[in-house]
Each structure stands twice: as structure tokens, then as C-alpha cells.
Amino acid sequence: VSRLPVYFNLWASQAMFRTMRLTASPILLCAWVGRTVAAAPAPQAGDFVDHDFKFKSGETLAELTLHYTTLGKPLRDANGRVTNAVLILHGTGGDGHQFLRPQFSGVLFVPGGLLDASKYFIVLPDGIGHGKSSKPSDALHAKFPHYDYDDMVAAQYALLTEGLKVNHLRLVMGTSMGCMHSFVWGETHPDFLDALMPLACLPVEIAGRNRMWRKMTMDAIKNDPAWSGGEYKSAPLAGLRAASDLLVIAGSAPLLMQKNW
């Protein structure tokens, strides 16, 4: 963590201030969103295949597919360096497509937005194990290579540099798991990016209550008879239901739930 660049540079700080200023006026914000949602640019989807991808564990996958969505076009300076690429990373269980919802893309990506897609090249990948990217449930199940955040970031780096020919990032922004990926980006590729914007995570080990509910979630799935040691023929629904219940508790805010219910 000691080599991480400044997480919020002046540009990111100004962006947050402008967003806060807008939210202070609900009528203005609603009017602005209503005016701009229809103008959101059309996304372009694709798949990048990395052959013989080697994981940190030493395991290899003959073909690792990383699905992605992009908005806008990359711009290069006189030296060929990309100047406007922005990588946005999703959380656990999500995918890049979630950022195309109106409440996000209709505010940030539209003309005049903080990440106006006519000015920035937005890259929204599905992380390993998520969305339309390679994941255990495709076929390999428990035989799928063990992977961690380092592997997921390595795959994202390959997508950018080999698949999209992006040699520099203006910004890496991530939420939750994607937030943790952003810290890994700053540690492993500090010269590849200008700024980080980690949202909803801390650069600390997973421990205590956090680690406990994660293990309970895994145990619920593995103890379902349908799991069959990872060679399941159909989804272990009982285990998944229990895991979902635990995720609701882990990711909820008690005071807000009490107020709403």
C-alpha cells in the first residue's frame, strides 16, 4: 500500500463536490437526469480471450474469456498514449452491465456528465467468475483454477493492453470488490494510471465478522447434498438460499431496515 498514488486527485475531488452540490437540490437533479438519460451513448460489448492464462496458484486455463462493455472512443496524444480511458469495476456478484442502469449511466456518462462518454473511453469488464466472463459454473465447477484479486486484475490488465490496446488509464474506479481491485491496481501498476477512486471498501485484510459470514456462506453451499463435492448436476438451491439470506444480513443497514419495515 505504501506505493499507492494519491487516491483522490484534484479531478476526483472536484467530481465528488459537484455531485454533492447537485444532490443538495433534488428538483434540479431530477430535471437534469430526466433531460440527459435519453442522450446516453450506445454501449459496445465484446469478449477478450486470453490463451493459456496463468493464475497466481500456478494453474493454467487454456482460454480465459473476459466479457466487457465500452462507451466512447480512446484518444491518444502525440506519443500514442491514451489520455481518456476510465476503468470501472463492479462488486461481488455483479457485472459491468450494472453501470449502464439509468441511475448511474444517466448521470455520469451522458453529455455534460462527469464521465461524459463523448470525452472519455469507459471500460466496464465482467470480472473472472462473473457475468459473461469465464466462471466455474460454465463447465469446470470445482476444477476451475483457484483465483484471487491479483488474478482478476491481471486479466483486466490483459484486456486493456492486449484486447483494447489501452496503454494508460485516466482513472480506475471500483465499488466493493471492485474497490479492492482498484487498490491492487494502484499497487501493481502505479505508473499505468493517473488516479484511483475506491468506493465502499478498505485496504485491510478480510477478518473478524466479515470473514465469518463469508465462511458461513461457503459452508451453506458445500453442505447442500446437491453440491456433490463441486460436481453438481443442478444448482444446490438450499445452500444458495441460505447463502443469500446471509448476504442480505451482511450487506444491510439495520437502522434503515427497521425504518422501512
C-alpha angles and dihedrals in degrees: 000000000000092000096050114125120233106298097214116031123187092276094055092044091052090049092054091047092051091049092050090048091054094047089054087069108050094181092053092046094049091049092049094047091047090052096048108036092081090053095059110131121248113262122229119216129201147153127240117201118203110197120219093000109193117215126212088251090063093252121128133212116204092216123016111187121202115190117207145173125212136193125195128002133282117253123206133202125225090281094053094254115146108239106181109043118130122188116203118190128200131220133251112307093011134099139210092266091070089075090063092070113116095247089062110024092034089062105032108030102042126096107291092017122130090255097031105187090216087066104029133052104227119201119193112181129186105233122233108284093023141093114336095340123104112292139164094256091062091079116299097069109175090000090067110115116268109253138182139183092287090059092046092052091045089055091048090051091051091049091053100041101034104024103035099021092232111156099178139027126217090199143359113205125177141169125217105323087011087053089057089048089055090058089050089051090053092049099044102033107024094152094049095070141043101211145004127216107188113186128192102000143077128224094244135109120276103252145137118019091355092058091042097059091045091056091045089053092051092045091052091057096041092049092055107104089224089064090076094191091303096310093103119168092197133015114286091240098179091053092045091051091052090047091050091051090052091049091053090054094043095048100040133094110232096207092050092047091050091049094049096043 
